[in-house]
């Protein structure tokens, strides 16, 4: 059998995303036939023994699952937590496949979170070059000034020499004690919207992701989940510039 890059073999097995597999390889956690491998190395998934730590990677391609969860507040998106906090993946009680989150939502944020065991798909959605649109409903404490909106939309410096891309920000509701905004961003930096708001002097009271690349949260209640439809998968693959045929 033709040899394949090791990070692709790991991702195809459903163990983790390709990006995460590359991190494991760089950290020296991946071995092939007992020897540590490097990024760029290839292996025969049928005849070589590939391990990540103590876990053996299966040569069989996993049956792919694509799930959308309405993550409640108070849950972390990591697959394990040394602080004993609640884990979003534990809400997928009837899912037998080993799935993992595509991107993340911080513990105090809520809303749409995609899980999959398709490493190539996860990498495409998360890769910064794809610019997949993500929509958020954000409740701000107090009023929002026009100049603050303009700065958010133009892009702000969230850390030294790190600026966000231009985005769309729309006022949905305006009351004396709170303002509800709709953000549409095409990147996914850590705690990006909260940091953007802090940069212009705004305090976020609540943050909920409502859509990714045309897939909407809809009527899912907090803690509920469902499989993505074929039409939704098609929308996501279109958003990353891949046809349905290419994404199979």
FENRASUL-V456315 format. One record per pair of residues at least 4 apart in sequence whose ideal C-beta (glycine too) atoms are under 8 Angstrom apart, sorted by sequence separation. I is the first residue (numbers start at 1). J is the second residue. D is the distance in Angstrom with one decimal. If there is no record, write none. Layout:
# FENRASUL-V456315
i j d
I J D
I J D
This chain:
# FENRASUL-V456315
i j d
4 8 5.4
5 9 7.2
6 10 6.5
7 11 6.3
8 12 6.0
9 13 6.5
11 15 7.4
16 20 4.0
17 21 6.9
18 22 6.5
19 23 6.8
20 24 6.6
21 25 6.5
22 26 6.3
23 27 6.2
25 29 7.4
31 35 5.9
37 41 4.2
44 48 4.9
51 55 6.3
58 62 7.4
71 75 5.6
81 85 4.7
86 90 7.1
95 99 6.0
105 109 4.4
118 122 6.3
119 123 6.2
120 124 6.5
121 125 6.6
122 126 6.2
123 127 5.9
126 130 8.0
140 144 5.6
144 148 5.4
145 149 7.3
146 150 6.3
147 151 6.4
148 152 6.5
149 153 6.3
150 154 6.2
152 156 6.4
157 161 7.4
158 162 5.7
175 179 7.1
188 192 6.6
191 195 5.3
192 196 6.2
193 197 6.4
194 198 6.4
195 199 6.4
196 200 7.1
198 202 7.2
211 215 6.3
220 224 4.6
228 232 4.3
229 233 7.1
230 234 6.4
231 235 6.6
232 236 6.5
233 237 6.2
234 238 6.2
235 239 6.4
236 240 6.8
238 242 7.6
242 246 4.4
243 247 7.0
244 248 7.0
4 9 5.4
10 15 5.1
11 16 6.8
16 21 5.6
24 29 4.5
25 30 4.7
31 36 5.5
32 37 5.0
43 48 4.3
45 50 7.1
51 56 5.4
52 57 6.4
76 81 5.3
105 110 7.0
116 121 5.7
125 130 7.0
144 149 6.1
151 156 5.6
157 162 6.6
158 163 7.4
173 178 7.6
174 179 5.2
187 192 6.9
190 195 8.0
197 202 3.9
198 203 7.9
211 216 4.7
220 225 7.1
228 233 5.4
237 242 4.5
238 243 7.8
242 247 5.0
10 16 6.5
11 17 6.1
15 21 7.3
24 30 5.2
30 36 7.1
31 37 6.6
37 43 7.5
50 56 7.3
51 57 6.7
71 77 7.2
81 87 5.9
105 111 6.7
116 122 5.5
124 130 6.0
157 163 5.2
158 164 6.1
173 179 6.8
174 180 7.8
189 195 7.5
197 203 7.1
210 216 6.5
211 217 6.7
220 226 6.7
237 243 6.7
11 18 4.1
30 37 5.4
43 50 5.9
49 56 7.0
50 57 4.2
80 87 7.2
92 99 6.8
125 132 5.7
156 163 6.8
173 180 3.9
185 192 6.6
197 204 5.2
210 217 4.9
237 244 5.9
10 18 7.6
16 24 7.4
28 36 5.3
79 87 7.0
105 113 5.7
155 163 5.1
156 164 5.7
171 179 6.5
172 180 4.4
185 193 7.1
209 217 7.4
228 236 7.7
21 30 7.5
32 41 7.0
76 85 5.1
78 87 7.0
104 113 8.0
155 164 4.8
171 180 7.5
172 181 6.5
208 217 8.0
237 246 7.2
8 18 6.4
11 21 5.5
75 85 7.6
76 86 7.0
79 89 5.8
89 99 7.3
103 113 7.7
155 165 5.9
171 181 6.1
172 182 5.5
183 193 5.6
194 204 5.2
234 244 5.2
237 247 4.2
7 18 5.1
10 21 3.9
32 43 5.0
74 85 7.7
75 86 4.7
76 87 5.9
77 88 5.2
89 100 7.2
102 113 7.7
103 114 7.5
114 125 7.1
155 166 5.2
170 181 6.7
193 204 7.1
233 244 7.3
25 37 6.1
45 57 7.7
74 86 5.8
75 87 6.5
76 88 6.8
77 89 8.0
89 101 7.1
101 113 5.7
102 114 4.2
154 166 6.0
155 167 7.5
169 181 5.7
170 182 4.5
8 21 8.0
25 38 6.8
26 39 6.2
46 59 5.1
75 88 4.3
88 101 6.7
101 114 7.1
102 115 7.0
153 166 6.2
169 182 7.2
194 207 6.8
215 228 6.6
7 21 4.0
10 24 7.4
25 39 5.4
45 59 4.3
101 115 5.6
102 116 6.0
153 167 6.0
168 182 7.7
169 183 5.6
193 207 6.2
233 247 7.1
6 21 7.4
7 22 5.0
33 48 5.7
34 49 7.3
100 115 6.5
152 167 7.1
153 168 6.7
168 183 7.2
169 184 8.0
25 41 7.8
32 48 5.3
33 49 5.3
75 91 7.3
99 115 4.2
100 116 7.3
153 169 5.1
167 183 6.3
168 184 4.2
22 39 6.1
32 49 7.0
71 88 5.0
88 105 7.9
99 116 5.7
100 117 7.2
152 169 4.9
167 184 6.1
215 232 4.7
7 25 6.2
32 50 5.5
99 117 4.9
167 185 4.5
214 232 7.3
6 25 6.4
31 50 7.4
69 88 6.4
98 117 5.8
102 121 7.7
167 186 7.0
10 30 7.3
30 50 7.0
31 51 5.1
71 91 7.8
95 115 7.7
97 117 5.1
102 122 4.7
149 169 5.6
165 185 7.3
215 235 6.2
30 51 7.1
79 100 6.0
164 185 7.4
165 186 6.2
214 235 3.7
215 236 6.2
30 52 5.4
69 91 6.2
79 101 7.9
85 107 6.7
100 122 7.4
103 125 6.9
149 171 7.3
165 187 5.5
213 235 6.1
214 236 7.0
29 52 5.8
69 92 6.8
92 115 6.5
102 125 5.0
103 126 5.3
164 187 6.9
213 236 4.8
6 30 6.4
29 53 5.3
77 101 4.7
102 126 6.2
212 236 7.4
214 238 7.7
67 92 6.6
88 113 6.2
111 136 7.5
164 189 7.2
214 239 6.3
6 32 6.7
77 103 7.9
78 104 7.9
89 115 7.0
111 137 7.8
213 239 3.6
77 104 4.2
144 171 6.9
162 189 7.8
178 205 6.6
213 240 7.5
24 52 5.3
67 95 6.6
77 105 5.7
164 192 6.6
24 53 7.9
77 106 8.0
65 95 6.7
144 174 7.7
6 37 5.5
21 52 7.7
76 107 5.1
143 174 7.1
152 183 7.9
158 189 7.0
7 39 7.4
65 97 4.7
67 99 6.3
75 107 6.7
164 196 5.8
12 45 7.8
74 107 6.3
143 176 7.3
9 43 6.2
63 97 6.6
65 99 5.6
71 105 5.5
73 107 7.5
74 108 7.6
131 165 7.9
158 192 7.0
5 40 7.1
6 41 5.4
62 97 6.4
73 108 5.8
137 172 7.3
142 177 6.6
144 179 4.6
5 41 7.4
6 42 6.6
9 45 4.8
16 52 7.9
62 98 7.5
73 109 7.2
77 113 6.5
141 177 7.4
142 178 6.9
143 179 5.9
159 195 7.7
5 42 5.5
6 43 5.3
15 52 6.4
73 110 4.8
141 178 6.3
142 179 7.0
144 181 6.8
158 195 4.2
4 42 5.9
71 109 7.7
72 110 5.8
140 178 6.5
158 196 6.2
3 42 3.8
4 43 6.8
71 110 5.6
139 178 5.7
140 179 4.6
3 43 5.9
4 44 7.8
10 50 7.1
15 55 7.0
70 110 7.3
71 111 6.3
139 179 7.5
140 180 7.5
156 196 5.4
3 44 5.4
4 45 6.3
9 50 6.2
70 111 6.4
71 112 7.7
139 180 5.3
140 181 6.2
158 199 5.7
2 44 7.9
10 52 6.6
15 57 5.9
70 112 6.8
71 113 4.5
138 180 7.2
139 181 7.9
157 199 6.4
1 44 5.2
69 112 7.7
70 113 7.8
137 180 6.6
138 181 4.7
156 199 4.3
1 45 7.3
6 50 6.5
13 57 5.0
68 112 6.1
69 113 4.9
137 181 7.7
138 182 7.6
152 196 5.8
156 200 6.2
1 46 5.2
13 58 5.0
68 113 7.3
69 114 7.8
137 182 6.0
138 183 5.7
152 197 7.5
1 47 7.2
13 59 7.7
68 114 5.6
69 115 6.3
136 182 7.2
10 57 5.5
13 60 7.3
14 61 8.0
67 114 6.9
68 115 7.8
135 182 6.6
136 183 4.5
9 57 6.4
13 61 7.2
14 62 3.1
66 114 7.0
67 115 4.4
135 183 7.0
136 184 7.9
151 199 7.8
152 200 6.0
12 61 5.1
13 62 5.9
66 115 7.8
67 116 7.0
135 184 5.1
136 185 7.5
151 200 5.0
9 59 8.0
12 62 7.4
14 64 7.8
65 115 7.5
66 116 5.0
134 184 7.2
65 116 6.2
133 184 5.6
134 185 5.6
64 116 7.0
65 117 5.7
66 118 6.9
133 185 7.4
134 186 7.4
148 200 4.5
64 117 6.3
65 118 7.8
133 186 5.4
148 201 6.8
64 118 4.6
132 186 6.8
134 188 6.6
148 202 6.2
62 117 5.1
66 121 7.2
131 186 4.0
138 193 6.1
131 187 7.0
64 121 7.6
136 193 5.8
140 197 6.8
144 202 6.4
128 187 6.0
138 197 7.3
128 188 7.6
141 202 7.8
142 203 7.3
126 188 6.8
140 202 5.2
141 203 4.4
140 203 6.7
141 204 7.7
140 204 6.4
141 205 4.9
139 204 7.2
140 205 6.6
138 204 6.0
139 205 4.5
139 206 4.0
138 206 7.3
139 207 7.6
138 207 5.2
137 207 7.7
138 208 7.8
136 207 6.1
137 208 4.8
136 208 6.6
136 209 5.2
137 210 5.4
135 209 7.0
136 210 6.6
134 209 6.3
135 210 5.1
135 211 4.0
134 211 7.1
135 212 7.6
133 211 7.6
134 212 5.2
133 212 7.5
134 213 7.7
20 100 7.7
132 212 6.5
133 213 5.9
132 213 4.6
133 214 7.8
14 97 6.4
15 98 6.8
17 100 6.8
14 98 5.5
16 100 6.0
106 190 7.9
14 99 7.7
17 102 7.7
103 188 5.5
106 191 5.5
104 190 7.7
125 212 7.3
106 194 7.4
125 213 7.2
110 206 7.8
111 207 7.9
113 209 7.4
110 207 7.3
111 208 4.0
112 209 4.7
21 119 6.8
109 207 4.5
110 208 4.9
111 209 3.6
112 210 6.3
114 212 6.4
20 119 7.9
108 207 7.4
109 208 7.1
110 209 7.6
111 210 5.9
112 211 6.4
109 209 7.0
112 212 5.9
18 119 4.6
114 215 7.5
17 119 4.7
18 120 6.4
14 117 3.4
16 119 6.5
19 122 7.7
112 215 7.2
14 118 7.5
15 119 7.8
18 122 7.5
19 123 5.4
105 209 6.2
112 216 7.6
132 236 7.6
14 119 7.4
17 122 4.0
18 123 4.4
112 217 4.5
17 123 5.4
111 217 5.8
133 239 7.0
11 118 7.9
12 119 6.5
19 126 6.7
132 239 5.0
11 119 2.3
12 120 7.5
19 127 7.9
132 240 6.2
10 119 7.1
11 120 6.1
17 126 7.2
130 239 7.3
115 225 7.7
130 240 4.6
8 119 7.7
11 122 7.9
125 236 6.6
130 241 7.0
8 120 7.7
11 123 7.2
110 222 6.6
124 237 7.8
127 240 7.8
114 228 7.4
121 236 7.8
125 240 6.4
121 237 8.0
124 240 4.3
124 242 6.7
121 247 6.7
95 225 8.0
91 223 5.4
92 225 6.0
91 225 6.7
68 215 6.5
70 217 6.0
68 217 7.4
73 222 7.9
70 220 4.1
72 222 4.0
69 220 7.7
70 221 6.3
71 222 7.6
72 223 5.4
68 220 7.1
70 222 5.2
70 223 6.7
69 223 7.9
70 224 5.5
69 224 7.5
70 225 7.1
69 225 4.1
68 225 6.4
67 225 5.4
68 226 6.1
67 226 7.0
68 227 7.9
67 227 5.7
68 228 5.8
66 227 6.4
67 228 6.9
65 227 6.9
66 228 4.2
68 232 7.9
66 232 8.0
66 233 6.0
